[in-house]
Amino acid sequence: MNNETKVLTDRSIQDWLSNDLGEAIVTSEGVNNPLDYTVISTQISLVKGEIPESISELQNLVDFTIYGNKLKQLPIGLTKLKKLEQLKIINIKGIKNLDEIVEGLTNCPKLNYLALSGLGLKKAPIKLDQLKQIKILGLTNNKLSTLNLDAKNLTHLNLSKNCFSEFPKSIYNTQNIERLTFEKNPLKDLSFLKSFKKIKIVSIDMEQCLQNIEFLKSLDSLTQVIIIVDDGGEYSFEALRELCLSKQTLIYGSKSKKIPFYLLGKQIDTISNSKGIDFSIAYKVLVEEIEK
């Protein structure tokens, strides 16, 4: 099969499902024949291959993931999937009709999860703020430095690995946000978080955390702080003691290097491969051992 993904207008959905599913993962519920396209109801994850416009016939499709291929254009048929709940477009550069697709997604009333990650975006799609039904939005690993977004139903926003030096002011009115992810941005001042009265979880990098510990402790609604540590770092966590006691504090390390973590000058664990340690619990255990 050609590795370059194309949008086809002259193939039936039956032919696509019957011949190209070697490049996709299809899950169907209670169906003996997974190629019965009228009842595919959970997920198609396409890494490479061809996408016909007739994908619009998959009216029971709820979750569609396209990951890491050479796709240059998305089928308009995606915007006609009335039951679509999740759409994830990941690690694809140069999609020519992304603005048109995002505008068309206003016709997908059940869509609540949209990921546009690793697309090399310097600006968000023009009509993104018209997707009022979206609750979870991922824009990670792009080149964004500004964002105009007024999505009142949004509960989780992921802006990690971008170029934000300050938090987008247009999002301050999004009062239903409960989780914000924004590590690996030049943004250091976290005082904007006080604008979000329902915020429960933040994911930040170690530098952001260490510069804002007192502020993070003061946020009453905040229950969990997730800290992402860069490769090769070795840190003393004495500065995190009070934060660990007041908030659940999860530390995640490098995928490629083992990072020793220290608390009160003592090594208490080594984590790698993105496995996290709950430092709020680890600290309390260590304190109990010292007080014995």
N, C-alpha and C positions, 0 to 999 in steps of 0.2 A: 504493500500500500504506500502511496505517496505520503511522505512525512509532512508535506505542506497542507494544512487544513483549508478547505475551500467551502464556500457556500454554494450549494447546488440548487438549481431551480427546476431541473428536469428529471428528478428521480422521485419515486414514490417512497413514502416512509416505510412501507413494507420491505422494499428492496434494501433500503439503508439498514434497517434493523437486522435483516436476514444475512447480509453480507459484511457489514462493518463492525459488528459487535465484538469482534476480536480485539478491537482497540477501545472498547468501552466496558464499563461495569454497569450492569442493569440489575436492579432488584425489583421484584414484583411480589405482591402479597396474595397468597392463596391462588396462585396461577400455575397450572401444570406446564403450560407452554409459554416461556418468557418472551417469545417472539410475537405473542398476541399483543400487538401494539395498542389495542384499545383499552387494555387494563394495566399497563405499566403505570404504577402509582407512587413510586417512591423516589428513585434516583437513577440518573444516567451521569456517569462521570467520564468525560471524554478527554483523553490525553492527546491523541492525534487522530486524524482521519478526516472525514467529510461530513458536513452538516447540511442537510437539505432544507429548503424553505418549508417543505411539508412537515417539518417538526411541529408545526402548529396543530397537526392532527393528534398529537399526544396530549389530549385534553385532560388526562388524569395525572400528568406529570407534576410533581410538587417540588422536586429538588434537582437542579441541573448545575453541574460543575464542569467547567472547561479549564484545563490546567496545562500550562507550559507547552503550547504548540506555536505554529507559525501563522495562525489565523490572522487575516487582514480585514475581514469583514464578518459581522455577525448576521445570522438570518433574522429578518424582520418577523418571521414566524414566532420567535421567542416572545414577542410582545402580545401574542394572541393566546397565550396559555393562561386561561382564566383561573386555574387552580394552583398555579405556580406560587410557592411560598418562599423558596430559597434559590437565589441565583449567585453563583460564585465564578468570577472570571479572574484567573490568577496567572501571573507571570507570562503575559502575552503583550508584546510591544507593538504599537502602531496600528491599533484597530481604527479604521477610517470612519466607520459609522457609529462610533460609541455614543455621540450626542443624540443621534436619532434613536438608538436603542433605548437609552435612558429615558428620553421623552415618551417613547412608546410604552414603557413599563408602567405608566400611569393607568394603563388599561388592564393591569394585573392586580385586581383588588385585594388578593390574599398575600401578595408579596410582602414579607416582613423582614427578610434578611437579604442584604445585598453586599457582596464583597467585590471591590474593584482594586485588586492588590497586585503590586508588581507590574503595573502597566506603563510605568515611566511618565505618569501624568504630571504636568507642570501646573495645570489648572483643572478643577473638577468639571465634569460634564455640565453644560449650561443649565439644563432643566433638573438637576439633581434635587434641588429644594422643592420641586413639585411632587416628589414621591412622599406624600404625607403619611402613607401607610407603613413606611419603613420603621422598624423598631431597633434593628441591629445593622449598623453600617460600618464596613471595613474599608479603609482607604490606605492601608499600610504599604510601606515599601514603594512609595512614589517620590515625586520631587515637589510636593505641594508646600507653599509658604503662606498661602491665603485660602480662605474657604468661606463662601457665602451660603449659609445653610440655616433654614428655619423649619426644622422638622419637629413639630411639637410632640409627636408620639415616640421619638427616639429615646431608647433606654440604654443603649450600649454603643459607644463610638470609639473606633480604633484608628488613631492617627499616627501610630508608631512608624519610625524609620522614614521621616519626612524632613522638611526644612523649616518648620515653624519656629520662629524666635519669640513669638507671642501667641497666646491662644486666640482663635478667631472670635471676635466680639459678637458676630451674628448668632453664635451658638449659645450665648448667655441666656437667651429667652427660651431655650429648650429645657424646661424645668423638670421633665420626667427622667432625665439622665441619671442612671444609677451606677454606671460603670464607665470609666474613661481610661483609655490605654494610649500613652503618648511617650513612651521611652524612645531613645535614639532620635531626639530632636534638640536643636540648640536652645529651646525654651528651658529656662531655669527657675523663674519665679512662678510658684504654684498658687499664688494668692487668688487667682481667678476661680479656684475651686469653691470658694465661699459663695459664689453665685448659684451653685447647684445644691439646693436644699435636700435633695433626695440621694445625693451621692453616697454609695456604699463601698465601692471598690475602685482603687486606682492602681494602674500598672505604670511604674516609672523606672528610670535607671538609678544607679547608686548615687551619682553626682547630684541629680535632682533631689533625691531623698535627703542626703546629708545637708544640703543647703536649706531645707525646709522642714526639719524635724519638729520644731516647736509649733509651726503652723499646722502640720499634719495632726499632731496630738490634739489641737484645739477644735478640730472638726468633729462635732458630736455625731453626725450621721455616718461618718466614715467608720467602717468596721474592719476592713482588710486593706493592707498595703502589700502589693506585689513588687518586688525589686529585682530588676534584671541587671546582672553583673557582666561586664565586658570580659573578653578573653584575657587571661593572664593576670587578673587582678588579685591582690592579697590585701585584705582589709582588717583593721581592728574595729570591732563592732561595739566598743564601749559607748560611742555616741548614740547607739540605737537602743540602749537599755530601756529608757522610759517609754519609747515608742513601742517596743516589744511587749511591755506590760499593759499598754493601753489599747493597742490594736493588734489584730492577728497580722503577723509580719512574715511573708513568705519570700524566701530568697531563691532565685533561679540562677544557675551558673552557666558556664560555657558548654557548647555542644562538643568542642574539640579539645579543650584542655581541662585538667583537674585544677580546681581552685580551692585552696585551703581557707576555711573561714575561722576566725578567732573571735571569742567573746570573753571579756575580762582577762585578756592575755592568754587564754587557754584554747587550744585547738579542740573543737567539739565535733567537727564533722568535715568530711570532704565530699563535695558533690560534683557530678559531671553529667554529661548527656542530657541536659535540661531537666534533671530530677531536682525537685525543690525540697527545701527543709523549712519547717515551720519554726522560725526563730523565736516566736513568742512563747511557744511551748518549751523549746530547748533552753531558753534563758531561765524560765521559771524552774526547770529541773536542776539547772546548774546552781541557781541560788539556793534551792533546797539542800543540795549536797554540801555547799559551803557552810550553811548554817547549822548542819548536823554537829 
